[in-house]
């Protein structure tokens, strides 16, 4: 699954266009490297998202095309 779509489906970022922009503005790192929105997300990838002063770091646990509001948080695990 594409990185921008994964960020939307997992509800880490609310809209896919915002996720796409964040990737292009170098606010999203995967495994410590900047990635384009078309990067293919795999289980085990570590994604870091810069939200202003705060950085969110998560590990990909599952990749699903669709997720409900309740099951979206099961797609990733937060890393301190």
N, C-alpha and C positions, 0 to 999 in steps of 0.2 A: 504494500500500500504506500502511496505517496506520503511524504512527510507532512505536507500541508493538510491533507485529508485526515491523517492520523490525529493531528493536533485538534482538529474539529470534532471528529468522532469520539475521541476520548474526553472531550470538553475541557482540554487544557487551555484552548483559545476558542472563543465563542463563535467566530465566523471564519470560513475558509479563506476569504479574501484578506482578512487581518492576519491569519497564519502565513499566507503567501507573502505578504508585505514584511512581516517579522523575519522570515527566512532571508528575503532579499536584502534587508537592512542589517544583516549579520547579528541578529539578536537571538538566533537559535543555533546551538552547537550540538552535534551528534558525535559521541565518542571523542570529544575534545576538538573537533574540526567543524568549520563552517560548512553548511550544506545548503544546496539549492532546494526549492520546494518539491522538485521531482525526485528527490532521493528516496530510495526504497527502504522503508523501515523494516527491521527484522527483530525478532525476539532477542532480548539481551542487549539491545542498543541502549546507551545512556544519553538522554536528551536534556540539555540545559537551556532554559528560556530566561532571558533577561527582561524583567518587568520593572523598568525604572531603576530604583536602588536595590530591588529584591531579585534574587535569582532562584528559580525553581529547578531542581534536579530530580529527574525521574528515570526509572529503568523500565523498558518495555517488557511487559509480562505476556501480553496477548495482542494479536492483530486481528480485528474483526471489522467487516465492512459496515455493520450497523451495530449500535449499542443504545440501549435505553438510558434514560437519565440515571437510573439506579445502578445499572451495570457498567457505566462508563468508567468509574473509578477502578474497576477490576482489570482494566487494560494496562495499568501501570502501577508502579510502586515507588513512593517518594523515597529519595535518598537524602539523608541529612548532610 
